[in-house]
Amino acid sequence: MHRRGFFIAAIFVWAACGAPQLDVTPGVDFRDYDSVSLTRMPSGPADTVQEVLTSKLLACGVTVTNSQEADLVMTVEHGGGLLPWRMIDSRTRNVVASGKGNTGGSRGSAKKIGDQLCMLLKTGGAVASAEPAHDVPSNESSSTAEIPRVGDGVRTALVIGNGRYESGRLANPPRDARLVSGALRKIGFDVTEEVNADQKEMKRAIERFGADLKKKRGVGLFYFAGHGLQVNGRNYLVPIGAKIDSEGSVDIETVHVGRVLAKMDDAASRLNIVVLDACRNNPFARSFRSPSRGLAFVDAPEGTLVAYATAPGAVAADGSGKHSPYTEALVGHFDDPGVPIERMFKAVRIDVKKKTRGKQTPWESSSLTTEFYFAPKD
């Protein structure tokens, strides 16, 4: 059976540490699952747990997503001082794996669950199983539905590459933007390209992009290469000419990523893609009270995939060649025929990890409910 995804809905309760335990149903090969989704917790010290699990899974070569259409559902619950978890096959509604661990709100404890998941994904489930898993109530209407495909229709893209900064000049983003623009045009995108854009130019381009999407209602793609930074968990794209001397000036001088997401969401496009090769070192960190590395986690709105050059809180390389490692890998897979979007980004991640010798791990947040191919099957 073809696996379209691997969904994890995690509910964590803080408790005392317990010994790791893992049981799997014989005959289940977890290597068939390509992507994992972690839902953001509404309260508590969730970021640390989510960050650790994300890093662990990405290290296993798994796509991290929050797709609403998934093959597996994982729950983690409180249970007598431990945090028992179980995986449910969304098609058969059977529990196919279970274990015990404890997040405890710390990185070390969260790694226990991450290690168990990685073992399943690497070995395919080839470990001793205590007892066969049990059935859970069936929901055939949601588990057997065919995933709609989005591949035809108008494709619209806005590509921005900023490098001529007064502080923290970058050589590659303008070249990266031109490379991405050319590659997107070859696969049918109507591309607007902005290079070394100031704040007004970026905002006007985003406004026009949103209007075009609203009119065409097809597939929208936004790409940005340049400096990006986070303040209090919010991500900002840095335009040319930004005068940032404190955390308070960031919102005034930059462009909030939420502005792009809001325009795309308002356009009611069939599918939206946001690509941020903007996780480089923050050149304004000395002016901040508590500078954070890289970009923060963002929940992708429904029907949207947000792709980052590296994991949340990590820094991406600009590259020693003519292009960044991430953009070079991305363009190299745009024209892979018949490869679903989430699997394509997994291939990009593998290439970047190999090229950077494991120092950079691309990451995605997705709520896609349709399949999309940059290059449809021949």
Secondary structure as GFF3:
##gff-version 3
##sequence-region A 1 378
A	DSSP	beta_strand	7	8	.	.	.	ID=ss1
A	DSSP	beta_strand	21	24	.	.	.	ID=ss2
A	DSSP	three_ten_helix	30	32	.	.	.	ID=ss3
A	DSSP	beta_strand	35	38	.	.	.	ID=ss4
A	DSSP	alpha_helix	46	59	.	.	.	ID=ss5
A	DSSP	beta_strand	63	64	.	.	.	ID=ss6
A	DSSP	beta_strand	72	76	.	.	.	ID=ss7
A	DSSP	beta_strand	83	89	.	.	.	ID=ss8
A	DSSP	beta_strand	95	101	.	.	.	ID=ss9
A	DSSP	alpha_helix	107	123	.	.	.	ID=ss10
A	DSSP	alpha_helix	140	143	.	.	.	ID=ss11
A	DSSP	beta_strand	149	150	.	.	.	ID=ss12
A	DSSP	beta_strand	155	161	.	.	.	ID=ss13
A	DSSP	alpha_helix	173	186	.	.	.	ID=ss14
A	DSSP	beta_strand	189	195	.	.	.	ID=ss15
A	DSSP	alpha_helix	199	216	.	.	.	ID=ss16
A	DSSP	beta_strand	219	225	.	.	.	ID=ss17
A	DSSP	beta_strand	228	231	.	.	.	ID=ss18
A	DSSP	beta_strand	234	237	.	.	.	ID=ss19
A	DSSP	three_ten_helix	247	249	.	.	.	ID=ss20
A	DSSP	alpha_helix	250	253	.	.	.	ID=ss21
A	DSSP	beta_strand	255	256	.	.	.	ID=ss22
A	DSSP	alpha_helix	257	266	.	.	.	ID=ss23
A	DSSP	beta_strand	271	277	.	.	.	ID=ss24
A	DSSP	three_ten_helix	285	287	.	.	.	ID=ss25
A	DSSP	beta_strand	304	308	.	.	.	ID=ss26
A	DSSP	alpha_helix	325	333	.	.	.	ID=ss27
A	DSSP	alpha_helix	341	355	.	.	.	ID=ss28
A	DSSP	beta_strand	363	366	.	.	.	ID=ss29
A	DSSP	beta_strand	371	372	.	.	.	ID=ss30
###
